[in-house]
Amino acid sequence: MTAALNQVSGPAYTRIYSYGAARGENAVPNDDLVGPIDSSDEWIRQRTGIVTRVRADKDTDAIDLAAAAAAEAIEKSGVPADQVDLVIVATISNPKQTPSVSAIVADRVGANPAAAYDVNAACAGYAYAVTQADALIKAGAARYALVIGTEKLSDIVDPTDRSISFLLGDGAGAALIGPSDVPGIAPAVWGSDGSKADAVGMNSTLTEFRDGEVPWPTLRQEGQTVFRWAVWEMAKVAREALDKAGVEPADIAAFIPHQANMRIIDEFAKQLGLPESTVIARDIETTGNTSAASIPLASHRLMAERPELSGGLALQIGFGAGLVFAAQVVVLP
Ligand SMILES: CC(C)(COP(=O)(O)OP(=O)(O)OC[C@H]1O[C@@H](n2cnc3c(N)ncnc32)[C@H](O)[C@@H]1OP(=O)(O)O)[C@@H](O)C(=O)NCCC(=O)NCCS
């Protein structure tokens, strides 16, 4: 007879304990970028809401940004670093395809030998990773998880490209997630549509670059395709996330969408029927679009500027290259 295998299970609920953040060292105004793309400060402000974006120094990479954000989240959480047993990093800008950012960051912040892996889900990566951390803790596979979104997108932009380059910034945001007595993370609505894989992503492969066929690969997008998809499909996803959490728009203290474009954020808020009292994250104005880092960076800033939101409900939604999306309601730490 086969021996029965031991099983484990975890706590019934999880919650976010704390946030950490690290932004690129330099504020880059629109005027610094408009020359090579025949654009203007006015056009970028009107079409995107961006006034300046943060970009990192040449010697700062996505690992450095992630480690700094993670260290702050650990310190604020009160959880000893050596008790963090899971590190999930969402990124599309690891300087190397392997090893992972997460294993290096786990070691740097004192969480070695935590389980560590990276998630490639672009601008939905942080919300994907929160979904995974919540599920893995409830399953008993980990107790305290660090979830980090980190990007150094300035290394993969083409300054002459007017489709996306001017949108992008560098930074990292982190959340420490652990057991809770009451529900702190609601079920996610997540998914993908690979039939639209060409709408946003890298414009060529590394082997094409190696063979001298193309210049350094950079990010490109069909702006209008992504814009329409975001406004029509993602508003539905956000509404579904409210339904799954069992809450109404009026219950939401903060709305923290991926910081892709201020017009998309405004359109979401209108379609969702959020009340005036809901605080809407608008970190894009001075940070730009930092892909996987954008939701935790915006969350960190909201908590610093509006501490009274602590304990309130936030609706977060990420969406981007894949195409992929994920949304859920969380209790703010
Ligand atoms: C990229 C984006 C800002 C472009 O804005 P838009 O309003 O869709 O702009 P359009 O492509 O319709 O172009 C409108 C006009 O501006 C011009 N234009 C396009 N890019 C420009 C730029 N960077 N600077 C100045 N003018 C520009 C176009 O040539 C066009 O001119 P025309 O009317 O004379 O033909 C917008 O589509 C967007 O934010 N898309 C979604 C981004 C996103 O969510 N990405 C997710 C992945 S991170």
The ligand as an SDF file (V2000), in Angstrom:
LIG
                    3D

 48 50  0  0  0  0  0  0  0  0999 V2000
    0.0280   56.4320  -26.8840 C   0  0  0  0  0  0  0  0  0  0  0  0
   -1.1270   57.3900  -26.6700 C   0  0  0  0  0  0  0  0  0  0  0  0
   -0.7920   58.4120  -25.5970 C   0  0  0  0  0  0  0  0  0  0  0  0
   -1.3760   58.1490  -27.9800 C   0  0  0  0  0  0  0  0  0  0  0  0
   -2.4810   59.0210  -27.7890 O   0  0  0  0  0  0  0  0  0  0  0  0
   -3.6830   59.0300  -28.8350 P   0  0  0  0  0  0  0  0  0  0  0  0
   -4.5940   60.0590  -28.3800 O   0  0  0  0  0  0  0  0  0  0  0  0
   -4.2010   57.6160  -28.9660 O   0  0  0  0  0  0  0  0  0  0  0  0
   -2.9400   59.4660  -30.1350 O   0  0  0  0  0  0  0  0  0  0  0  0
   -3.1970   58.9310  -31.6410 P   0  0  0  0  0  0  0  0  0  0  0  0
   -2.3390   57.7640  -31.8850 O   0  0  0  0  0  0  0  0  0  0  0  0
   -4.6730   58.8180  -31.8630 O   0  0  0  0  0  0  0  0  0  0  0  0
   -2.6590   60.1400  -32.4660 O   0  0  0  0  0  0  0  0  0  0  0  0
   -3.3310   61.4190  -32.4530 C   0  0  0  0  0  0  0  0  0  0  0  0
   -2.4910   62.4410  -33.1800 C   0  0  0  0  0  0  0  0  0  0  0  0
   -1.3040   62.7110  -32.4150 O   0  0  0  0  0  0  0  0  0  0  0  0
   -0.1350   62.4120  -33.2020 C   0  0  0  0  0  0  0  0  0  0  0  0
    0.8330   61.8000  -32.3130 N   0  0  0  0  0  0  0  0  0  0  0  0
    1.0050   60.4730  -32.0200 C   0  0  0  0  0  0  0  0  0  0  0  0
    2.0030   60.3200  -31.1260 N   0  0  0  0  0  0  0  0  0  0  0  0
    2.4730   61.5420  -30.8610 C   0  0  0  0  0  0  0  0  0  0  0  0
    3.4820   62.0340  -30.0060 C   0  0  0  0  0  0  0  0  0  0  0  0
    4.2190   61.2240  -29.2300 N   0  0  0  0  0  0  0  0  0  0  0  0
    3.6800   63.3670  -29.9580 N   0  0  0  0  0  0  0  0  0  0  0  0
    2.9530   64.2170  -30.7160 C   0  0  0  0  0  0  0  0  0  0  0  0
    1.9670   63.8090  -31.5470 N   0  0  0  0  0  0  0  0  0  0  0  0
    1.7420   62.4850  -31.6040 C   0  0  0  0  0  0  0  0  0  0  0  0
   -0.5950   61.4880  -34.2740 C   0  0  0  0  0  0  0  0  0  0  0  0
    0.2270   61.5910  -35.4060 O   0  0  0  0  0  0  0  0  0  0  0  0
   -1.9950   61.9690  -34.5380 C   0  0  0  0  0  0  0  0  0  0  0  0
   -1.9420   63.1250  -35.3600 O   0  0  0  0  0  0  0  0  0  0  0  0
   -3.0830   63.4250  -36.4550 P   0  0  0  0  0  0  0  0  0  0  0  0
   -4.3420   63.6170  -35.6650 O   0  0  0  0  0  0  0  0  0  0  0  0
   -2.5940   64.6550  -37.1190 O   0  0  0  0  0  0  0  0  0  0  0  0
   -3.1270   62.2270  -37.3420 O   0  0  0  0  0  0  0  0  0  0  0  0
   -2.3990   56.6350  -26.2790 C   0  0  0  0  0  0  0  0  0  0  0  0
   -2.8850   55.8950  -27.3480 O   0  0  0  0  0  0  0  0  0  0  0  0
   -2.2120   55.6790  -25.0980 C   0  0  0  0  0  0  0  0  0  0  0  0
   -1.9390   56.0990  -23.9960 O   0  0  0  0  0  0  0  0  0  0  0  0
   -2.4580   54.3580  -25.3500 N   0  0  0  0  0  0  0  0  0  0  0  0
   -2.4890   53.3360  -24.3330 C   0  0  0  0  0  0  0  0  0  0  0  0
   -1.2190   53.2470  -23.5510 C   0  0  0  0  0  0  0  0  0  0  0  0
   -1.2630   52.0650  -22.6490 C   0  0  0  0  0  0  0  0  0  0  0  0
   -2.1700   51.9100  -21.8730 O   0  0  0  0  0  0  0  0  0  0  0  0
   -0.3130   51.1970  -22.7310 N   0  0  0  0  0  0  0  0  0  0  0  0
   -0.3810   49.9950  -21.9420 C   0  0  0  0  0  0  0  0  0  0  0  0
    0.8490   49.2800  -22.0210 C   0  0  0  0  0  0  0  0  0  0  0  0
    1.9040   49.8870  -20.8010 S   0  0  0  0  0  0  0  0  0  0  0  0
  1  2  1  0
  2  3  1  0
  2  4  1  0
  2 36  1  0
  4  5  1  0
  5  6  1  0
  6  7  2  0
  6  8  1  0
  6  9  1  0
  9 10  1  0
 10 11  2  0
 10 12  1  0
 10 13  1  0
 13 14  1  0
 14 15  1  0
 15 16  1  0
 15 30  1  0
 16 17  1  0
 17 18  1  0
 17 28  1  0
 18 19  1  0
 18 27  1  0
 19 20  2  0
 20 21  1  0
 21 22  1  0
 21 27  2  0
 22 23  1  0
 22 24  2  0
 24 25  1  0
 25 26  2  0
 26 27  1  0
 28 29  1  0
 28 30  1  0
 30 31  1  0
 31 32  1  0
 32 33  2  0
 32 34  1  0
 32 35  1  0
 36 37  1  0
 36 38  1  0
 38 39  2  0
 38 40  1  0
 40 41  1  0
 41 42  1  0
 42 43  1  0
 43 44  2  0
 43 45  1  0
 45 46  1  0
 46 47  1  0
 47 48  1  0
M  END
$$$$
